């Protein structure tokens, strides 16, 4: 097992071809399973799932200097006060997708209630959306996939 820059477990060295391939394989598997779980929210539409996931993530990734602990409720959901709105163009750029394609999916997400459009036309996935039962179940299933990924990496002595 290698050591990371923070003193914790690290990834295998580049010269460890077997370990690198294993990490790559299980990481891709995890990503695909996560997108597949989210796609179930949208009748299997993976593009819509990716756009929703990007909006949700971009809404909570911001200024890390803010007191993040105070912004998280006991159920692990980040408060709306600590969320930030995102433009359709930012989502399109993040996913390397055409803006018009993203716009159509965003309009559907707004209509379905999975995100809100603010007065300045930017978008946000709110804490209420994250607490919806179907979203909570999707997050739980994704966590199970993540645990499986970690168990495999531990079993193979990668971490």
N, C-alpha and C positions, 0 to 999 in steps of 0.2 A: 504494500500500500504506500502511496506517495503522500507527501505533505503539501498542503496548499499554502498560499502566501500568508494566510492568517494563522497558520499553525495547525489548522484542522486538516481533515482528509482532502487530498487533491486528486486531480484526474491523472490517468496514466501518462507517462512521458510519451512524446511523439514516437519514440523508437519502439514502444510497446504496441505493435501493430494489432495483435489480438485484442488487447484491452481497448484500444482506440476504436476498433471496428465494433466491439461489443457495446461500448458507450454510444456510438453513433446509431447502431441498430435499435437499442432500447429507447434512446431519446426520440428518434423518429416515430417509433411505435407509440410512445406516450403522446406525442403531438397529434398524431393521426387519431388516436383514441379520444383525446380531448376535443378535437374539432368534431369528431363523430358524435360525441355526447351532446355538444352544443347544437349540432345540426338537427338533432331530434326535436329541439324546441321549435324548429322552423321547417317541419315536414321534410327533413333530409337535405335542405338547401345549405350546402357547405359554404358557399360564398356569403350568404346572409349570416351564417354562424360566425365566420371570420370577421365580418364587419361588426357584428354585435360584440364579439370578444375584444376587438381592437378599441371600440368605443368604451366598453366597460373598463378596460385596462388604462386607457389614456385619461379617463375621467379621474383616476385615483393616483396616477403617477405624476408627481409634480415636485414642488419644493420639499425636499427631504429635510430641510432645516426646521420646518414646522413641527410642532410637538405631535407626532403621529400617534403616540400612545393615547393622548387625550381625545383624539379624533375617532377612535375606534370604540364602538359600543361593545357591550359584554358578549354579544353574539358574533363579534368579529367583523361586523359591517362598518365600513368607513362612512362617517356622517356626510350629508350633503354639503355642509359648510366647508368640508375639506376636499370636496370634489371640484373639478374644474371642467368647464365646457370645452368642446373640441369641434373644430370645423370639419365639414365634409371633405374639404381639400386635404386636411391633415390626415384623415383616415385613408383617403385615396393614395396619398404619397406613402404612408406607412405600409400599405399593402401592395404598392405598385399596380394599382387597379385604375381603370379609367374613372374619372370623376363622375361622369354620367351614370355609370354602373353603380357606383357607391351611392349616388344621390337617390336612385330608384330604390335600392335596398333600404336606405335610411328612411325614406318616406314610408315604406312598408313597416319598418320597425317602429316608427312614430305612431302609425295607425294602429299597430298591434299593442302599443303601450309598453314596448321594451326600452324606449328612450324618449326623452322630451326635447322639443325644439324651443330654445329660449328666444327672447325678443330680438336678440342680435343674430339670430339664425344658427347659432352654434348649438351643439347637441350635448346631452349628458345622460348617462345611465344613472338613475337615482338609487338611493338606498332602498326605497320601496320595491324597485324592480329586483334588486339583489335578494330581497327577502321573499319574493314570490315563491310559492312551494315548488313549482317546476324548475326554477333556477336554482334553488337550494338543493334539490335532488340532483341536478346536473353537477353542481359543485361537489357534492358528496361522492358521486360516482367518479368524478375526475380525481378526487383525493384518493380513492381506492386504487386507481391506475397508478398514481404517483407512488403510493406505498409499495405497490408491486414492483415498480421500477427500482426503488431504493432497496428492496429486499433482494432483487436479482443482482444489483451492483455490489451489495454487501456479500452475498453468497459467493460471487466471483472474485471477491477481495479487491474490488476496484475502489471502494470507499471503506 
